[in-house]
Amino acid sequence: MSAAGSPPDNPHDTLVRALLSNAGDAATLLREHLPPEIAARLSGTPPVLLDGSFVDPHLRLSTSDRLFGVALRGGRPALLYVLIEHKSAPDRATPLQLLRYMVRIWERHLRSHPDQIGRLPPILPLVLYHGRPPWRVPTAVIDCLDLDDALRPLVQDFRYTVRDLGRLPPEALSAVPHIRAVLMALRLGTGEPARLERLVEIVAALPDESLLEAQVVRYIVAMIGSLTPRDWHRVAALAKPQREEAMVSLAAQEWIAQGRETGFAQGRQEGRQEGRIAVLLAVLEARFGPLDAGLRRRLAGLTPAEVDALVPRAATAAHLDDVFDPPATG
C-alpha cells in the first residue's frame, strides 16, 4: 500500500500536537534528537510548551512548530524551537524561514520583557523532517550567502539542528515505544510504504484509550488511501485483539469525516449520493465484515437523507441489525 496525499486540515500537525502536548514525551523526544552537547546542557526540569505559532500563514499546511521554555544547567532560561517539516522534499528556504521565525519569537519576548534587549534567552532550533528525499539543505544561514573568506567571520552563523527522520531506522527514532510509533506513523504521510506488519507494530505500541491512540489511528486512515476495511480489521486484530472493536470504530469515524469532505460535499448530486453510500458501506464492512449482495442493493436504493441518518449509527451500533432497526430506548 502507498500513502495518499495530505488532506487540507493538516493531520500531521494534529498528530504532532498530540505527542508534544505531554511534557514527559516532549522531554524524551527533545533529548533523543537534539545534539548530545545541547541535550547535556538541559536541566532535569520538563520543558514548558508555550503558546503561539510563528510559521508564515501560507506554509502552515506543510509546516508545524512548537516553542518550549527550558532551563539550562545552572538555572539560565532558554527557548527550544521545534520546526516540523511535513513537505515531501526539503525546502531550500528553511534556513531563512527559521531565522525569520526566531526573530518573531524574540520580538514577542521583548514585548513582554522590554528591559531584556541585551539579555534575550537563546533559541535552540531543531528541525524534524520526515520526507522521502534526504535533507541536503544548509544548516546555517551563512551557507546560504555568497561570501568570500574575509567576510565570513563577520556574519553570524545561526546554525540549527536537523533530524532527518526518514533516514533513521525505526529503533533509532525513540527508545520509548509510543513516541517511536508516532514518528513511524508520520513517515507514512510522506510516501513510506505502509506494510501491514508496520501498521501492526505502530498500533500495538500506542497506549490504550489515549488521545494519542485515537489521533494515530485517524492519521493512518487519512494518509493511506489504499487501506481497506478488511486490511484494518487484520491490523486491529493482530495489534490489539482485546480492543479490535474500538480500533475499528476509530477508523470508521475517520472514514465518515473523509466522506463528508469528498462524496458528501463535492461533484454533481449523483456523485454526492455515491459518495454517501461508499462511506456507509466502508463503515459497515469495517465494523461487521463483508455485506451480502441483498444488503448492498438495499443501500443503493436509499435516499440521501436515509444514508445521512444511517452513517452515525453504523459507527456506534452494537450489531448490524441495529443500524437499520435501532433498538427502542426509554
ABEGO torsion letter per residue (X at the ends): XBBBBBBAAGAAAAAAAAAAABAAAAAAAAAAABBAAAAAABBABBBBBBBEBABBAAAAAABBBBBBBBBBBGGBBBBBBBBBBABABBBAAAAAAAAAAAAAAAAAAAAABAAAAAABBBBBBBBBBABABBBABBABAAAABBBBAAAAAABBAGBBBBBBAAABBAAAABABAAAAAAAAAAAAAAGBBBBAAAAAAAAAABBBGBAAAAAAAAAAAAABAABBAAAAAAAAAAABAAAAAAAAAAAAAAAAAAAAABAAABEBAAAAAAAAAAAAAAAAAAAAEBBBAAAAAAAAABBAAAAAAAAAAAAABABAAAAABBBBBX
